[in-house]
Structures are given as C-alpha cells and as structure tokens.
Amino acid sequence: MDRRSAEQPPATEVQQVAETAVVMDGSAETPVENSSQEDVIDPQSINVSERCDESASGNQDQREETPGVINIPRYRWQLCSILIFILSSIAIGFLVVEIKNQHSNNNKLKQLLNSSYQNVSILENEILQLKVLLNEFQMENKELKVHLNSTLDKYNLIQAQLEETNTKQHSILSSNRLSFLWNFCNKDTLQCLSCMPGWVEHASRCFLLSDIKKNWEDARRDCLDKSGDLAVVLDAEDQALLTNMTFQYKNMHPEENFHSAWIGLQDMGKENTFLWVNGNGVMADVNYWNENEPNNAIPFWDSDRAGQDCVAIVPPKNIEKEGWLNSWDDIICGGRRHYICETTALILPRP
C-alpha cells in the first residue's frame, strides 16, 4: 500500500458515514452510491458532513480524494455558493425592479415638474397681463375721476346759475305789475295756460260767459277786475263764437230765464253813435243788429226815460237758420243780464 492509499479512508467507512447521514435525515430511502447523485443531497446532510469533518479532522490533511467518493466539505462550499448566487440574483432582481420603478417615478415626477413649470410660466404671463390691464384701468379711472370732477363743477355752476335765474324770475313774477300772470300760471310748477280756467281761447284772446247777472256798468267792472273788459266783436268769427256761446249756455241751462248777454258796445254818449269799450266805432262790415234794431225803445216801466243805450247778444233759436249771426239788441243799461268778458291770451314763446 502506497502513501496515497494509506491516507484515504476505506470505502466501507465512507459508505457507512453516508448511510448514517441518510438515516438521520429521514428524507431518503437509499444511500448515495456515487458522485452522480450530488444534486439530490438535502441541506440537512451538510450538518452530517460537518460532523464527519469533525470526526476526520485528525487526518484530513493526509487524505486525498478518492474517485467515486463524495467530498463533503467541497460539496458544502458549492451548495453555499449556489444559495448565495440565487439570493444575490433575487436581490439583484428586486433591486433592478426597484430601480426601474424609481426611474419610472422619476420620469413621472419630471413630467409633473415640467407641467408645473409650464403652468407657473403661464400664470406668470397672465399675472403680467393682468398687471398691465390693472395699470390701464387705473389710468382710465384717474381720467374718469378728472372728467367727473370737471362735470360736477360744471353742474354746480349751472345749478347755481339756474337757481339765480329762478330767483329773479320769481321776483319778477311776484311783482304787482305781473300779478295778473298768476291767473294763467301755477305758482308751484310755473306751468302756464293761454287762458284762465273756464275761459275760451280764440284769436289770441280769451272769452268768458258769466253765470251771474249784472247791469252793464257792474258787468264791465267785473270784467276789468279780471284783467279784461266786456267783449268786442272784430269780425264775423268773433260774432259766431260769442253768439254760439250764448246759444249753448241757454240750451245747457233750461231752468234759467236766459234773455241775453252784455257785450262792450254802447251809445250812452250820443244817441245812435255806438262805440266799443276800446273807443272804436262799429264798422260797416262788422254789423250784426237783429231785425228792427237798434230801436231805442222805452218801456213803460222805465221811469227815468233813459232809453236803450247798451248792447247785448240775444241767442238765436236755431244756429243753422240763415241770419242767425244777427243777434245784437240795444237794451236799457240798468237791466240785469249775463255778460261776456274778454282778455288777452297769454302767448308764451316756444322753446
């Protein structure tokens, strides 16, 4: 026996150790016969190998490998290397996955950051535009304030001038010379009419048929108190208006004994010389005496024998009948009759 064979343990001894390892493990039914069965050794056999190593540690350095016999220390190292490789591969795999996930998250964060940066840039541009608009609005506001202040100053000036004008107008209208205007105008609103209420406007004049009776003198005095006088007939239109007024009044007041209405014509100064209250005589083309008038008849009850010196209009029975305008009649001036007043219409200039 050479030295190499002396150092190797007997084959039977190695087989017994392997069989002992299989029995202690309980995971295999047959012992390991050769090196082709290395891959089926359970990790628990490593502990057995370690115990075998410990039992043979005295002469381990002197033994050499024997073909067909398992080298337990070498197998344990290989198994550990495989486990380390597998674990390292798993760890590396997890690490690669984590790196990929982290890279993907980083890309998403970069995209979000870029989007946020773009949004911030847009907001900054909008803020700049808003600042520009705000400055423009502030400038326009300042201009409007200046314009408003100027307008208010002009308004206050016009208001002051208007108040001064109104004061002067009220002062003028309140004077005694213009007191008659209040017969045409409202003092509160200063709205004026051409004629006083109840009067009829015609040819820039106003006419009123009284609802009371007076003698000719008292009737004229009442008309004068109304800033007028007894009516004067200047043309056929005047005569038609006054005659129609008496006709309408008589028909509207059948309960009254309406005989006639005084006008501003008389011959008290000289018989048959009739004069109007304005001093003019009767014109040939403005002559509307009733039939058989004037006759200066003296009734039996006229004790003064004064005669008929004042003229009144007697309403016709029918205004459609020919000659209905001929309605003048001379009557005793002391008789009580209705009367027609006349005044100038208030003609205001149009604005």
C-alpha positions as a Markdown table, in Angstrom:
| # | Residue | x | y | z |
|---|---|---|---|---|
| 1 | Met | 0.0 | 0.0 | 0.0 |
| 2 | Asp | 1.4 | 3.3 | -1.1 |
| 3 | Arg | 1.1 | 6.5 | 0.9 |
| 4 | Arg | -2.0 | 7.8 | -1.1 |
| 5 | Ser | -3.9 | 4.7 | -0.4 |
| 6 | Ala | -2.9 | 4.8 | 3.2 |
| 7 | Glu | -4.2 | 8.3 | 3.7 |
| 8 | Gln | -7.6 | 7.6 | 2.1 |
| 9 | Pro | -10.3 | 6.2 | 4.4 |
| 10 | Pro | -11.7 | 2.8 | 3.4 |
| 11 | Ala | -14.6 | 2.8 | 1.1 |
| 12 | Thr | -16.7 | 1.0 | 3.5 |
| 13 | Glu | -16.1 | 3.6 | 6.1 |
| 14 | Val | -17.3 | 6.4 | 3.8 |
| 15 | Gln | -20.4 | 4.5 | 2.8 |
| 16 | Gln | -21.2 | 3.9 | 6.5 |
| 17 | Val | -21.0 | 7.6 | 7.1 |
| 18 | Ala | -23.2 | 8.4 | 4.2 |
| 19 | Glu | -25.7 | 5.8 | 5.3 |
| 20 | Thr | -25.7 | 7.3 | 8.8 |
| 21 | Ala | -26.4 | 10.7 | 7.2 |
| 22 | Val | -29.4 | 9.3 | 5.3 |
| 23 | Val | -30.8 | 7.6 | 8.3 |
| 24 | Met | -30.5 | 10.8 | 10.4 |
| 25 | Asp | -32.1 | 12.9 | 7.7 |
| 26 | Gly | -35.0 | 10.6 | 7.1 |
| 27 | Ser | -35.6 | 12.1 | 3.7 |
| 28 | Ala | -34.0 | 9.5 | 1.5 |
| 29 | Glu | -34.7 | 5.7 | 1.3 |
| 30 | Thr | -31.4 | 4.6 | -0.4 |
| 31 | Pro | -27.9 | 5.6 | 0.3 |
| 32 | Val | -25.8 | 7.6 | -2.1 |
| 33 | Glu | -23.7 | 5.4 | -4.3 |
| 34 | Asn | -21.6 | 7.7 | -6.5 |
| 35 | Ser | -20.9 | 11.3 | -7.5 |
| 36 | Ser | -23.8 | 11.4 | -9.9 |
| 37 | Gln | -26.3 | 11.8 | -7.0 |
| 38 | Glu | -24.8 | 15.1 | -5.7 |
| 39 | Asp | -27.7 | 17.2 | -6.7 |
| 40 | Val | -30.2 | 15.3 | -4.5 |
| 41 | Ile | -28.4 | 15.8 | -1.2 |
| 42 | Asp | -30.6 | 17.6 | 1.3 |
| 43 | Pro | -29.2 | 20.7 | 3.0 |
| 44 | Gln | -29.5 | 18.8 | 6.3 |
| 45 | Ser | -26.8 | 16.5 | 5.1 |
| 46 | Ile | -24.4 | 19.4 | 5.4 |
| 47 | Asn | -24.7 | 19.1 | 9.2 |
| 48 | Val | -23.8 | 15.4 | 8.9 |
| 49 | Ser | -20.9 | 16.3 | 6.7 |
| 50 | Glu | -19.8 | 18.9 | 9.3 |
| 51 | Arg | -19.9 | 16.1 | 11.9 |
| 52 | Cys | -18.0 | 13.9 | 9.6 |
| 53 | Asp | -15.4 | 16.6 | 9.0 |
| 54 | Glu | -15.1 | 16.9 | 12.8 |
| 55 | Ser | -14.5 | 13.1 | 13.2 |
| 56 | Ala | -12.0 | 13.0 | 10.5 |
| 57 | Ser | -10.3 | 16.3 | 11.2 |
| 58 | Gly | -7.3 | 14.5 | 12.7 |
| 59 | Asn | -6.1 | 13.1 | 9.4 |
| 60 | Gln | -7.9 | 15.4 | 6.8 |
| 61 | Asp | -4.8 | 16.9 | 5.6 |
| 62 | Gln | -3.3 | 13.5 | 4.9 |
| 63 | Arg | -6.1 | 12.1 | 2.8 |
| 64 | Glu | -6.6 | 12.6 | -0.9 |
| 65 | Glu | -9.7 | 12.4 | -3.0 |
| 66 | Thr | -10.8 | 9.0 | -3.9 |
| 67 | Pro | -12.7 | 8.5 | -7.2 |
| 68 | Gly | -16.4 | 7.7 | -6.7 |
| 69 | Val | -16.5 | 9.0 | -3.1 |
| 70 | Ile | -18.3 | 12.3 | -2.1 |
| 71 | Asn | -16.1 | 15.1 | -0.7 |
| 72 | Ile | -18.4 | 16.6 | 1.9 |
| 73 | Pro | -16.5 | 19.8 | 2.7 |
| 74 | Arg | -16.3 | 20.7 | -1.0 |
| 75 | Tyr | -20.0 | 20.0 | -1.6 |
| 76 | Arg | -21.0 | 22.3 | 1.3 |
| 77 | Trp | -19.0 | 25.1 | -0.3 |
| 78 | Gln | -20.6 | 24.5 | -3.7 |
| 79 | Leu | -24.1 | 24.5 | -2.1 |
| 80 | Cys | -23.4 | 27.7 | -0.2 |
| 81 | Ser | -22.1 | 29.3 | -3.4 |
| 82 | Ile | -25.3 | 28.3 | -5.2 |
| 83 | Leu | -27.5 | 29.7 | -2.4 |
| 84 | Ile | -25.5 | 32.9 | -2.3 |
| 85 | Phe | -25.9 | 33.2 | -6.1 |
| 86 | Ile | -29.6 | 32.5 | -6.0 |
| 87 | Leu | -30.1 | 35.0 | -3.2 |
| 88 | Ser | -27.9 | 37.5 | -4.9 |
| 89 | Ser | -29.8 | 37.0 | -8.2 |
| 90 | Ile | -33.1 | 37.5 | -6.3 |
| 91 | Ala | -31.8 | 40.6 | -4.6 |
| 92 | Ile | -30.4 | 41.9 | -7.8 |
| 93 | Gly | -33.7 | 41.3 | -9.5 |
| 94 | Phe | -35.6 | 43.1 | -6.8 |
| 95 | Leu | -33.1 | 45.9 | -7.0 |
| 96 | Val | -33.4 | 46.1 | -10.7 |
| 97 | Val | -37.2 | 46.2 | -10.4 |
| 98 | Glu | -37.0 | 48.9 | -7.7 |
| 99 | Ile | -34.6 | 50.9 | -9.8 |
| 100 | Lys | -37.0 | 50.6 | -12.8 |
| 101 | Asn | -39.9 | 51.7 | -10.6 |
| 102 | Gln | -37.8 | 54.5 | -9.2 |
| 103 | His | -36.8 | 55.5 | -12.7 |
| 104 | Ser | -40.4 | 55.5 | -13.8 |
| 105 | Asn | -41.5 | 57.5 | -10.8 |
| 106 | Asn | -38.6 | 59.9 | -11.5 |
| 107 | Asn | -39.8 | 60.3 | -15.1 |
| 108 | Lys | -43.4 | 61.0 | -13.9 |
| 109 | Leu | -42.1 | 63.5 | -11.4 |
| 110 | Lys | -40.0 | 65.1 | -14.1 |
| 111 | Gln | -43.1 | 65.3 | -16.3 |
| 112 | Leu | -45.2 | 66.7 | -13.4 |
| 113 | Leu | -42.4 | 69.2 | -12.7 |
| 114 | Asn | -42.2 | 70.3 | -16.3 |
| 115 | Ser | -46.0 | 70.6 | -16.4 |
| 116 | Ser | -46.0 | 72.6 | -13.2 |
| 117 | Tyr | -43.2 | 74.8 | -14.5 |
| 118 | Gln | -45.2 | 75.4 | -17.7 |
| 119 | Asn | -48.3 | 76.2 | -15.6 |
| 120 | Val | -46.2 | 78.6 | -13.5 |
| 121 | Ser | -44.9 | 80.2 | -16.6 |
| 122 | Ile | -48.4 | 80.6 | -18.0 |
| 123 | Leu | -49.6 | 82.0 | -14.6 |
| 124 | Glu | -46.7 | 84.5 | -14.6 |
| 125 | Asn | -47.6 | 85.7 | -18.1 |
| 126 | Glu | -51.2 | 86.0 | -17.1 |
| 127 | Ile | -50.2 | 87.9 | -14.0 |
| 128 | Leu | -48.1 | 90.3 | -16.1 |
| 129 | Gln | -51.0 | 90.8 | -18.5 |
| 130 | Leu | -53.3 | 91.4 | -15.5 |
| 131 | Lys | -50.9 | 93.9 | -14.1 |
| 132 | Val | -50.8 | 95.7 | -17.5 |
| 133 | Leu | -54.6 | 95.8 | -17.6 |
| 134 | Leu | -54.7 | 96.9 | -14.0 |
| 135 | Asn | -52.4 | 99.8 | -14.8 |
| 136 | Glu | -54.6 | 100.7 | -17.8 |
| 137 | Phe | -57.7 | 100.6 | -15.7 |
| 138 | Gln | -56.1 | 102.7 | -13.0 |
| 139 | Met | -55.1 | 105.3 | -15.7 |
| 140 | Glu | -58.7 | 105.3 | -17.1 |
| 141 | Asn | -60.0 | 105.5 | -13.6 |
| 142 | Lys | -57.9 | 108.6 | -12.9 |
| 143 | Glu | -59.1 | 110.1 | -16.2 |
| 144 | Leu | -62.7 | 109.4 | -15.4 |
| 145 | Lys | -62.3 | 110.9 | -11.9 |
| 146 | Val | -60.9 | 114.1 | -13.5 |
| 147 | His | -63.7 | 114.2 | -16.0 |
| 148 | Leu | -66.3 | 113.5 | -13.3 |
| 149 | Asn | -64.9 | 116.3 | -11.1 |
| 150 | Ser | -65.0 | 118.6 | -14.1 |
| 151 | Thr | -68.5 | 117.6 | -14.9 |
| 152 | Leu | -69.6 | 118.1 | -11.3 |
| 153 | Asp | -68.0 | 121.6 | -11.3 |
| 154 | Lys | -69.9 | 122.5 | -14.4 |
| 155 | Tyr | -73.1 | 121.0 | -13.0 |
| 156 | Asn | -72.7 | 123.0 | -9.7 |
| 157 | Leu | -72.1 | 126.2 | -11.7 |
| 158 | Ile | -75.1 | 125.6 | -13.9 |
| 159 | Gln | -77.2 | 124.7 | -10.9 |
| 160 | Ala | -76.1 | 128.0 | -9.2 |
| 161 | Gln | -76.9 | 129.9 | -12.3 |
| 162 | Leu | -80.3 | 128.2 | -12.6 |
| 163 | Glu | -81.2 | 129.0 | -9.0 |
| 164 | Glu | -80.2 | 132.6 | -9.5 |
| 165 | Thr | -82.3 | 132.7 | -12.7 |
| 166 | Asn | -85.3 | 131.2 | -10.9 |
| 167 | Thr | -84.9 | 133.6 | -8.0 |
| 168 | Lys | -85.0 | 136.5 | -10.5 |
| 169 | Gln | -88.0 | 135.0 | -12.3 |
| 170 | His | -89.9 | 134.6 | -9.1 |
| 171 | Ser | -89.0 | 138.1 | -8.1 |
| 172 | Ile | -90.3 | 139.4 | -11.4 |
| 173 | Leu | -93.4 | 137.3 | -11.4 |
| 174 | Ser | -94.2 | 138.3 | -7.8 |
| 175 | Ser | -94.2 | 142.0 | -8.7 |
| 176 | Asn | -97.6 | 143.8 | -8.7 |
| 177 | Arg | -97.3 | 144.6 | -12.4 |
| 178 | Leu | -97.3 | 141.0 | -13.4 |
| 179 | Ser | -99.7 | 139.7 | -10.7 |
| 180 | Phe | -102.3 | 139.0 | -13.4 |
| 181 | Leu | -100.0 | 136.2 | -14.7 |
| 182 | Trp | -100.9 | 134.1 | -11.8 |
| 183 | Asn | -104.4 | 133.9 | -13.3 |
| 184 | Phe | -102.7 | 131.9 | -16.1 |
| 185 | Cys | -99.8 | 130.1 | -14.3 |
| 186 | Asn | -99.4 | 127.7 | -11.4 |
| 187 | Lys | -97.0 | 129.2 | -8.8 |
| 188 | Asp | -95.7 | 125.8 | -7.8 |
| 189 | Thr | -95.0 | 124.3 | -11.2 |
| 190 | Leu | -94.7 | 127.6 | -13.2 |
| 191 | Gln | -96.8 | 125.9 | -15.9 |
| 192 | Cys | -98.9 | 128.4 | -17.7 |
| 193 | Leu | -102.0 | 128.2 | -19.9 |
| 194 | Ser | -103.0 | 130.6 | -22.7 |
| 195 | Cys | -106.3 | 131.3 | -20.9 |
| 196 | Met | -107.6 | 131.1 | -17.4 |
| 197 | Pro | -109.6 | 128.0 | -16.4 |
| 198 | Gly | -113.2 | 128.3 | -17.8 |
| 199 | Trp | -112.2 | 130.8 | -20.5 |
| 200 | Val | -112.4 | 130.0 | -24.2 |
| 201 | Glu | -109.3 | 130.9 | -26.4 |
| 202 | His | -109.9 | 132.5 | -29.8 |
| 203 | Ala | -107.7 | 134.6 | -32.0 |
| 204 | Ser | -105.1 | 135.2 | -29.2 |
| 205 | Arg | -107.9 | 136.3 | -26.9 |
| 206 | Cys | -109.9 | 134.6 | -24.1 |
| 207 | Phe | -113.7 | 134.9 | -23.6 |
| 208 | Leu | -115.8 | 134.1 | -20.6 |
| 209 | Leu | -119.6 | 134.0 | -20.4 |
| 210 | Ser | -120.6 | 134.7 | -16.8 |
| 211 | Asp | -123.0 | 132.5 | -14.9 |
| 212 | Ile | -124.4 | 135.5 | -12.9 |
| 213 | Lys | -126.4 | 138.6 | -13.9 |
| 214 | Lys | -125.4 | 142.2 | -13.5 |
| 215 | Asn | -126.2 | 145.6 | -15.1 |
| 216 | Trp | -123.9 | 146.8 | -17.8 |
| 217 | Glu | -121.8 | 149.0 | -15.6 |
| 218 | Asp | -121.3 | 146.4 | -12.9 |
| 219 | Ala | -120.6 | 143.8 | -15.6 |
| 220 | Arg | -117.9 | 145.8 | -17.1 |
| 221 | Arg | -116.3 | 146.5 | -13.7 |
| 222 | Asp | -116.2 | 142.7 | -13.0 |
| 223 | Cys | -114.5 | 142.2 | -16.4 |
| 224 | Leu | -111.9 | 144.8 | -15.5 |
| 225 | Asp | -111.2 | 143.1 | -12.2 |
| 226 | Lys | -110.4 | 140.0 | -14.2 |
| 227 | Ser | -107.7 | 141.9 | -16.2 |
| 228 | Gly | -110.1 | 142.3 | -19.1 |
| 229 | Asp | -113.2 | 144.1 | -20.4 |
| 230 | Leu | -116.5 | 143.5 | -22.0 |
| 231 | Ala | -116.2 | 141.6 | -25.3 |
| 232 | Val | -115.5 | 143.4 | -28.5 |
| 233 | Val | -116.6 | 141.9 | -31.9 |
| 234 | Leu | -113.8 | 142.5 | -34.5 |
| 235 | Asp | -115.1 | 140.2 | -37.3 |
| 236 | Ala | -117.6 | 137.5 | -38.2 |
| 237 | Glu | -115.5 | 134.8 | -36.4 |
| 238 | Asp | -115.8 | 136.7 | -33.2 |
| 239 | Gln | -119.6 | 137.2 | -33.7 |
| 240 | Ala | -120.1 | 133.5 | -34.4 |
| 241 | Leu | -118.1 | 132.5 | -31.3 |
| 242 | Leu | -120.0 | 134.8 | -28.9 |
| 243 | Thr | -123.4 | 134.1 | -30.4 |
| 244 | Asn | -122.7 | 130.3 | -30.2 |
| 245 | Met | -121.6 | 130.7 | -26.5 |
| 246 | Thr | -125.0 | 132.3 | -25.6 |
| 247 | Phe | -126.9 | 129.6 | -27.6 |
| 248 | Gln | -125.0 | 126.7 | -25.9 |
| 249 | Tyr | -125.4 | 128.2 | -22.4 |
| 250 | Lys | -129.2 | 128.7 | -22.9 |
| 251 | Asn | -129.6 | 125.1 | -24.0 |
| 252 | Met | -127.5 | 123.7 | -21.2 |
| 253 | His | -129.4 | 125.7 | -18.5 |
| 254 | Pro | -133.0 | 125.5 | -19.5 |
| 255 | Glu | -134.0 | 126.2 | -15.9 |
| 256 | Glu | -132.7 | 129.8 | -16.2 |
| 257 | Asn | -134.5 | 132.6 | -17.9 |
| 258 | Phe | -131.6 | 133.5 | -20.1 |
| 259 | His | -132.5 | 136.6 | -22.1 |
| 260 | Ser | -129.2 | 137.9 | -23.4 |
| 261 | Ala | -125.5 | 138.7 | -22.5 |
| 262 | Trp | -123.9 | 142.1 | -22.4 |
| 263 | Ile | -121.0 | 143.0 | -24.8 |
| 264 | Gly | -118.8 | 146.0 | -24.8 |
| 265 | Leu | -120.9 | 148.2 | -27.1 |
| 266 | Gln | -123.0 | 151.3 | -26.1 |
| 267 | Asp | -124.3 | 154.8 | -27.2 |
| 268 | Met | -124.5 | 156.5 | -23.8 |
| 269 | Gly | -122.5 | 159.4 | -25.1 |
| 270 | Lys | -124.6 | 160.2 | -28.1 |
| 271 | Glu | -127.7 | 158.5 | -29.4 |
| 272 | Asn | -127.1 | 156.1 | -32.3 |
| 273 | Thr | -123.4 | 156.7 | -32.1 |
| 274 | Phe | -122.3 | 153.3 | -30.8 |
| 275 | Leu | -118.8 | 152.9 | -29.5 |
| 276 | Trp | -116.9 | 149.8 | -28.3 |
| 277 | Val | -115.2 | 149.9 | -24.9 |
| 278 | Asn | -111.8 | 150.2 | -26.8 |
| 279 | Gly | -113.0 | 153.5 | -28.2 |
| 280 | Asn | -113.7 | 152.3 | -31.8 |
| 281 | Gly | -116.9 | 152.7 | -33.6 |
| 282 | Val | -118.9 | 150.0 | -35.3 |
| 283 | Met | -117.5 | 149.2 | -38.7 |
| 284 | Ala | -119.9 | 148.8 | -41.7 |
| 285 | Asp | -118.7 | 145.3 | -42.4 |
| 286 | Val | -119.0 | 144.2 | -38.8 |
| 287 | Asn | -122.6 | 145.0 | -38.1 |
| 288 | Tyr | -124.8 | 142.3 | -36.6 |
| 289 | Trp | -128.0 | 144.0 | -35.5 |
| 290 | Asn | -131.1 | 142.0 | -35.0 |
| 291 | Glu | -134.1 | 142.8 | -37.1 |
| 292 | Asn | -135.6 | 146.2 | -36.4 |
| 293 | Glu | -132.6 | 147.0 | -34.1 |
| 294 | Pro | -131.4 | 149.3 | -32.6 |
| 295 | Asn | -134.8 | 151.0 | -31.8 |
| 296 | Asn | -134.0 | 152.8 | -28.5 |
| 297 | Ala | -137.5 | 151.6 | -27.3 |
| 298 | Ile | -138.6 | 153.0 | -23.9 |
| 299 | Pro | -140.6 | 150.5 | -21.9 |
| 300 | Phe | -143.4 | 151.7 | -19.7 |
| 301 | Trp | -141.6 | 150.8 | -16.5 |
| 302 | Asp | -138.6 | 153.0 | -17.4 |
| 303 | Ser | -139.4 | 155.9 | -15.2 |
| 304 | Asp | -136.1 | 157.7 | -16.0 |
| 305 | Arg | -136.8 | 157.6 | -19.7 |
| 306 | Ala | -133.1 | 156.8 | -20.2 |
| 307 | Gly | -133.7 | 154.7 | -23.3 |
| 308 | Gln | -131.8 | 151.7 | -24.6 |
| 309 | Asp | -128.1 | 152.6 | -24.7 |
| 310 | Cys | -126.3 | 149.3 | -24.1 |
| 311 | Val | -126.0 | 146.3 | -26.4 |
| 312 | Ala | -126.4 | 142.6 | -25.7 |
| 313 | Ile | -126.4 | 139.4 | -27.7 |
| 314 | Val | -129.7 | 137.6 | -27.8 |
| 315 | Pro | -129.2 | 133.8 | -28.5 |
| 316 | Pro | -131.0 | 132.6 | -31.7 |
| 317 | Lys | -133.4 | 129.8 | -31.6 |
| 318 | Asn | -131.5 | 127.9 | -34.3 |
| 319 | Ile | -127.9 | 128.4 | -35.3 |
| 320 | Glu | -128.4 | 126.7 | -38.6 |
| 321 | Lys | -131.0 | 129.2 | -39.7 |
| 322 | Glu | -129.9 | 131.9 | -42.1 |
| 323 | Gly | -129.1 | 135.2 | -40.5 |
| 324 | Trp | -128.5 | 133.6 | -37.0 |
| 325 | Leu | -125.5 | 135.8 | -36.5 |
| 326 | Asn | -127.7 | 138.9 | -36.4 |
| 327 | Ser | -128.2 | 138.9 | -32.6 |
| 328 | Trp | -127.4 | 142.5 | -31.4 |
| 329 | Asp | -130.1 | 144.2 | -29.4 |
| 330 | Asp | -130.0 | 147.6 | -27.7 |
| 331 | Ile | -131.3 | 147.3 | -24.1 |
| 332 | Ile | -131.7 | 149.5 | -21.0 |
| 333 | Cys | -128.3 | 149.6 | -19.3 |
| 334 | Gly | -129.7 | 149.1 | -15.9 |
| 335 | Gly | -131.2 | 145.7 | -16.7 |
| 336 | Arg | -129.6 | 142.7 | -15.2 |
| 337 | Arg | -128.1 | 140.4 | -17.8 |
| 338 | His | -125.4 | 137.8 | -18.2 |
| 339 | Tyr | -122.3 | 139.2 | -19.8 |
| 340 | Ile | -119.2 | 138.2 | -21.8 |
| 341 | Cys | -115.7 | 139.2 | -20.7 |
| 342 | Glu | -112.7 | 139.4 | -22.9 |
| 343 | Thr | -108.9 | 139.4 | -22.1 |
| 344 | Thr | -105.7 | 139.0 | -24.0 |
| 345 | Ala | -104.4 | 135.4 | -24.1 |
| 346 | Leu | -101.0 | 134.6 | -22.6 |
| 347 | Ile | -98.8 | 133.8 | -25.6 |
| 348 | Leu | -95.5 | 132.3 | -24.5 |
| 349 | Pro | -92.5 | 132.0 | -26.8 |
| 350 | Arg | -91.8 | 128.4 | -27.8 |
| 351 | Pro | -88.5 | 127.0 | -26.6 |
